[in-house]
Amino acid sequence: MPFLGNAENIGKLLNRRNYYFVPMKQDNPITKPRSVVFDETYIIKTLEYALEGKQIEPILL
């Protein structure tokens, strides 16, 4: 299952310093229940938080 490998890698990055994530949302819950994509409406806000050394929350919407 490719998702499990990706989730593992994301989990590793979440525990590292100076890596910041744009909040993610489900891509298509009907046909792709495990697929997530970043929410482009949060890009600027995520950058602003990152410049302050903070992760925007929640990461999963």
N, CA, C and O atoms as a MOPAC input file, in Angstrom:
PM7 MOZYME 1SCF
protein

 N      0.82800 1    -1.18700 1     0.00000 1
 C      0.00000 1     0.00000 1     0.00000 1
 C      0.87100 1     1.24700 1     0.00000 1
 O      1.55700 1     1.50400 1     0.98900 1
 N      0.86700 1     2.02400 1    -1.06300 1
 C      1.71200 1     3.22400 1    -1.13600 1
 C      1.39400 1     4.24100 1    -0.05100 1
 O      2.28700 1     4.95100 1     0.41100 1
 N      0.14000 1     4.32000 1     0.35800 1
 C     -0.26200 1     5.30500 1     1.36600 1
 C      0.50800 1     5.12400 1     2.66600 1
 O      0.92400 1     6.10400 1     3.28400 1
 N      0.69800 1     3.89700 1     3.07700 1
 C      1.37400 1     3.64300 1     4.34400 1
 C      2.80100 1     4.16600 1     4.32200 1
 O      3.27000 1     4.72200 1     5.31500 1
 N      3.49100 1     3.99700 1     3.21200 1
 C      4.85200 1     4.53200 1     3.09000 1
 C      4.86400 1     6.04200 1     3.13500 1
 O      5.72800 1     6.64000 1     3.77600 1
 N      3.91500 1     6.66200 1     2.46400 1
 C      3.82600 1     8.12400 1     2.46800 1
 C      3.49800 1     8.64600 1     3.85800 1
 O      4.08000 1     9.63500 1     4.30500 1
 N      2.57700 1     7.99300 1     4.53700 1
 C      2.20600 1     8.42100 1     5.88600 1
 C      3.39800 1     8.30800 1     6.82400 1
 O      3.60000 1     9.16000 1     7.68800 1
 N      4.17900 1     7.26100 1     6.65200 1
 C      5.37800 1     7.08400 1     7.48100 1
 C      6.36300 1     8.22600 1     7.25100 1
 O      6.91900 1     8.77200 1     8.20400 1
 N      6.57600 1     8.58400 1     5.99800 1
 C      7.50000 1     9.67700 1     5.67500 1
 C      6.99500 1    11.01800 1     6.19600 1
 O      7.78100 1    11.81800 1     6.70200 1
 N      5.70800 1    11.26900 1     6.07800 1
 C      5.12700 1    12.51400 1     6.60500 1
 C      5.29200 1    12.55100 1     8.11800 1
 O      5.63700 1    13.58800 1     8.68400 1
 N      5.04600 1    11.42200 1     8.76900 1
 C      5.21500 1    11.34500 1    10.21100 1
 C      6.63100 1    11.66300 1    10.64900 1
 O      6.83600 1    12.33900 1    11.65700 1
 N      7.61300 1    11.17800 1     9.89500 1
 C      9.02000 1    11.47000 1    10.21200 1
 C      9.30000 1    12.96800 1    10.08000 1
 O      9.99000 1    13.54400 1    10.92100 1
 N      8.77600 1    13.59200 1     9.04400 1
 C      9.00800 1    15.02300 1     8.84400 1
 C      8.29700 1    15.87000 1     9.89100 1
 O      8.79100 1    16.93100 1    10.27300 1
 N      7.14300 1    15.40800 1    10.35600 1
 C      6.41200 1    16.15300 1    11.38900 1
 C      7.21900 1    16.25800 1    12.67900 1
 O      7.04500 1    17.20400 1    13.44700 1
 N      8.08900 1    15.30200 1    12.91400 1
 C      8.89800 1    15.30300 1    14.13000 1
 C     10.22200 1    16.05200 1    13.97600 1
 O     10.99900 1    16.13300 1    14.92700 1
 N     10.48200 1    16.59000 1    12.80700 1
 C     11.73000 1    17.33000 1    12.57700 1
 C     11.49200 1    18.82200 1    12.72200 1
 O     10.38700 1    19.32000 1    12.50400 1
 N     12.53900 1    19.51200 1    13.08900 1
 C     12.44900 1    20.96200 1    13.23800 1
 C     12.57500 1    21.63500 1    11.87000 1
 O     13.23700 1    21.12600 1    10.96500 1
 N     11.93300 1    22.77500 1    11.74900 1
 C     12.00800 1    23.62600 1    10.56000 1
 C     11.41000 1    23.01200 1     9.29900 1
 O     11.80000 1    23.37400 1     8.18900 1
 N     10.47500 1    22.09100 1     9.46000 1
 C      9.65400 1    21.59200 1     8.36400 1
 C      8.22900 1    21.99000 1     8.68800 1
 O      7.71800 1    21.66300 1     9.75900 1
 N      7.58600 1    22.69000 1     7.77600 1
 C      6.24500 1    23.20600 1     8.03000 1
 C      5.30800 1    22.71000 1     6.93800 1
 O      5.67000 1    22.68800 1     5.76200 1
 N      4.11400 1    22.31700 1     7.33100 1
 C      3.15000 1    21.74500 1     6.40700 1
 C      1.98800 1    22.68100 1     6.16300 1
 O      1.47100 1    23.31100 1     7.08500 1
 N      1.58500 1    22.76300 1     4.89900 1
 C      0.34200 1    23.43900 1     4.53400 1
 C     -0.77000 1    22.46700 1     4.92000 1
 O     -0.66400 1    21.27700 1     4.62000 1
 N     -1.83800 1    22.93900 1     5.57900 1
 C     -2.91800 1    22.03800 1     5.95800 1
 C     -3.43900 1    21.23400 1     4.76800 1
 O     -3.49600 1    21.72200 1     3.63900 1
 N     -3.81700 1    19.98700 1     5.05400 1
 C     -4.27200 1    19.06500 1     4.01400 1
 C     -5.74200 1    18.73900 1     4.21900 1
 O     -6.26900 1    18.82400 1     5.32900 1
 N     -6.38900 1    18.36500 1     3.12300 1
 C     -7.79200 1    17.95300 1     3.16700 1
 C     -7.96100 1    16.73400 1     2.27100 1
 O     -7.09100 1    16.42800 1     1.45500 1
 N     -9.08700 1    16.04100 1     2.42700 1
 C     -9.33600 1    14.87700 1     1.58700 1
 C     -9.53500 1    15.30800 1     0.15200 1
 O    -10.21200 1    16.29500 1    -0.13400 1
 N     -8.93500 1    14.55400 1    -0.73900 1
 C     -9.01900 1    14.82800 1    -2.16500 1
 C    -10.40300 1    14.47500 1    -2.69900 1
 O    -11.11400 1    15.33400 1    -3.22200 1
 N    -10.77100 1    13.22900 1    -2.56700 1
 C    -12.06500 1    12.74700 1    -3.03800 1
 C    -12.46600 1    11.57300 1    -2.15200 1
 O    -12.08900 1    10.43400 1    -2.42800 1
 N    -13.22700 1    11.83900 1    -1.08700 1
 C    -13.51800 1    10.78800 1    -0.11300 1
 C    -14.30600 1     9.59900 1    -0.66400 1
 O    -14.26700 1     8.51700 1    -0.07800 1
 N    -15.01300 1     9.77500 1    -1.76600 1
 C    -15.81500 1     8.67900 1    -2.32200 1
 C    -14.93900 1     7.69100 1    -3.08000 1
 O    -14.96600 1     6.49600 1    -2.78700 1
 N    -14.16200 1     8.17000 1    -4.05100 1
 C    -13.37300 1     7.25700 1    -4.88000 1
 C    -11.93800 1     7.07000 1    -4.38400 1
 O    -11.28600 1     6.08800 1    -4.73800 1
 N    -11.44000 1     8.00800 1    -3.56300 1
 C    -10.07800 1     7.90300 1    -3.02900 1
 C    -10.09900 1     8.23800 1    -1.53700 1
 O     -9.65800 1     9.31800 1    -1.14400 1
 N    -10.60400 1     7.33300 1    -0.70500 1
 C    -10.79900 1     7.65200 1     0.71400 1
 C     -9.51100 1     7.91600 1     1.49200 1
 O     -9.57600 1     8.49500 1     2.57600 1
 N     -8.34500 1     7.51500 1     0.98400 1
 C     -7.09200 1     7.72900 1     1.70500 1
 C     -6.22800 1     8.82600 1     1.08900 1
 O     -5.08600 1     9.02500 1     1.50100 1
 N     -6.76800 1     9.53000 1     0.11100 1
 C     -6.00000 1    10.54200 1    -0.59800 1
 C     -6.18100 1    11.92000 1     0.04600 1
 O     -7.30300 1    12.33400 1     0.34100 1
 N     -5.07000 1    12.62000 1     0.25900 1
 C     -5.13100 1    13.98800 1     0.76500 1
 C     -4.30500 1    14.90700 1    -0.12700 1
 O     -3.32300 1    14.48200 1    -0.73600 1
 N     -4.71100 1    16.15900 1    -0.19600 1
 C     -4.00000 1    17.19200 1    -0.94800 1
 C     -3.88300 1    18.42100 1    -0.05100 1
 O     -4.66900 1    18.59200 1     0.88100 1
 N     -2.90700 1    19.26900 1    -0.33400 1
 C     -2.78400 1    20.48100 1     0.46800 1
 C     -3.89700 1    21.45000 1     0.09100 1
 O     -4.38900 1    21.43600 1    -1.03700 1
 N     -4.28600 1    22.28300 1     1.03600 1
 C     -5.33100 1    23.28400 1     0.81500 1
 C     -4.64900 1    24.59600 1     0.42800 1
 O     -4.07200 1    25.28400 1     1.27000 1
 N     -4.72500 1    24.92500 1    -0.85400 1
 C     -4.00000 1    26.08600 1    -1.38400 1
 C     -4.39600 1    27.40200 1    -0.73600 1
 O     -3.63200 1    28.36500 1    -0.79800 1
 N     -5.55900 1    27.47100 1    -0.12000 1
 C     -5.97900 1    28.71600 1     0.53100 1
 C     -5.14100 1    29.02700 1     1.77200 1
 O     -5.20200 1    30.14200 1     2.29000 1
 N     -4.36000 1    28.06100 1     2.25300 1
 C     -3.55800 1    28.24700 1     3.46200 1
 C     -2.06300 1    28.48900 1     3.18500 1
 O     -1.27600 1    28.55300 1     4.12900 1
 N     -1.66800 1    28.62100 1     1.94400 1
 C     -0.24000 1    28.75000 1     1.62800 1
 C      0.37000 1    29.99200 1     2.28100 1
 O      1.38500 1    29.88000 1     2.96900 1
 N     -0.21600 1    31.15500 1     2.08600 1
 C      0.34200 1    32.39900 1     2.63700 1
 C      0.36300 1    32.35100 1     4.16100 1
 O      1.36400 1    32.70400 1     4.78400 1
 N     -0.74500 1    31.91200 1     4.75800 1
 C     -0.82500 1    31.84100 1     6.20700 1
 C      0.22000 1    30.85600 1     6.76500 1
 O      0.81800 1    31.11800 1     7.80900 1
 N      0.43700 1    29.73700 1     6.08000 1
 C      1.44500 1    28.76600 1     6.51200 1
 C      2.83700 1    29.38500 1     6.45400 1
 O      3.64300 1    29.16700 1     7.35700 1
 N      3.12900 1    30.14700 1     5.41400 1
 C      4.42900 1    30.81700 1     5.30700 1
 C      4.61900 1    31.84100 1     6.41600 1
 O      5.70600 1    31.95200 1     6.98300 1
 N      3.57300 1    32.58200 1     6.72400 1
 C      3.66200 1    33.56700 1     7.80700 1
 C      3.95700 1    32.88600 1     9.13900 1
 O      4.80400 1    33.34600 1     9.90400 1
 N      3.25800 1    31.79500 1     9.41100 1
 C      3.50900 1    31.04400 1    10.64200 1
 C      4.92600 1    30.48000 1    10.65800 1
 O      5.61400 1    30.53700 1    11.67700 1
 N      5.35700 1    29.93600 1     9.52300 1
 C      6.69300 1    29.33200 1     9.44600 1
 C      7.78100 1    30.37000 1     9.73800 1
 O      8.77800 1    30.05100 1    10.38600 1
 N      7.60000 1    31.59000 1     9.27200 1
 C      8.57800 1    32.63900 1     9.55100 1
 C      8.66700 1    32.95200 1    11.04300 1
 O      9.67600 1    33.47400 1    11.51900 1
 N      7.59100 1    32.62400 1    11.78100 1
 C      7.58700 1    32.79600 1    13.23200 1
 C      8.00600 1    31.50300 1    13.94600 1
 O      8.02500 1    31.44700 1    15.17600 1
 N      8.34100 1    30.46900 1    13.16900 1
 C      8.74900 1    29.19500 1    13.74800 1
 C      7.59700 1    28.36500 1    14.27300 1
 O      7.78300 1    27.53800 1    15.16500 1
 N      6.39200 1    28.57900 1    13.72200 1
 C      5.20200 1    27.86900 1    14.19700 1
 C      4.57200 1    27.05900 1    13.06800 1
 O      4.64800 1    27.43300 1    11.89800 1
 N      3.95700 1    25.95400 1    13.43800 1
 C      3.19000 1    25.15300 1    12.49300 1
 C      1.72500 1    25.54100 1    12.60800 1
 O      1.16300 1    25.55100 1    13.70400 1
 N      1.10900 1    25.86100 1    11.47800 1
 C     -0.31700 1    26.18000 1    11.48700 1
 C     -1.10300 1    24.91300 1    11.85100 1
 O     -0.76200 1    23.81800 1    11.40300 1
 N     -2.12900 1    25.06400 1    12.64400 1
 C     -2.94300 1    23.93200 1    13.07800 1
 C     -4.39200 1    24.15500 1    12.69300 1
 O     -4.82600 1    25.30500 1    12.62600 1
 N     -5.15000 1    23.11700 1    12.44000 1
 C     -4.75800 1    21.72300 1    12.35200 1
 C     -4.11300 1    21.42300 1    11.01400 1
 O     -4.33400 1    22.14600 1    10.04300 1
 N     -3.32700 1    20.37600 1    10.95200 1
 C     -2.66500 1    20.00900 1     9.70800 1
 C     -3.64900 1    19.28400 1     8.78700 1
 O     -3.60200 1    19.45800 1     7.56900 1
 N     -4.53100 1    18.48100 1     9.35900 1
 C     -5.57100 1    17.81200 1     8.57900 1
 C     -6.90500 1    18.49100 1     8.84100 1
 O     -7.36600 1    18.56300 1     9.98100 1
 N     -7.51800 1    18.98700 1     7.77400 1
 C     -8.80600 1    19.69200 1     7.90200 1
 C     -9.97400 1    18.74700 1     7.73300 1
 O    -11.12700 1    19.17000 1     7.81000 1

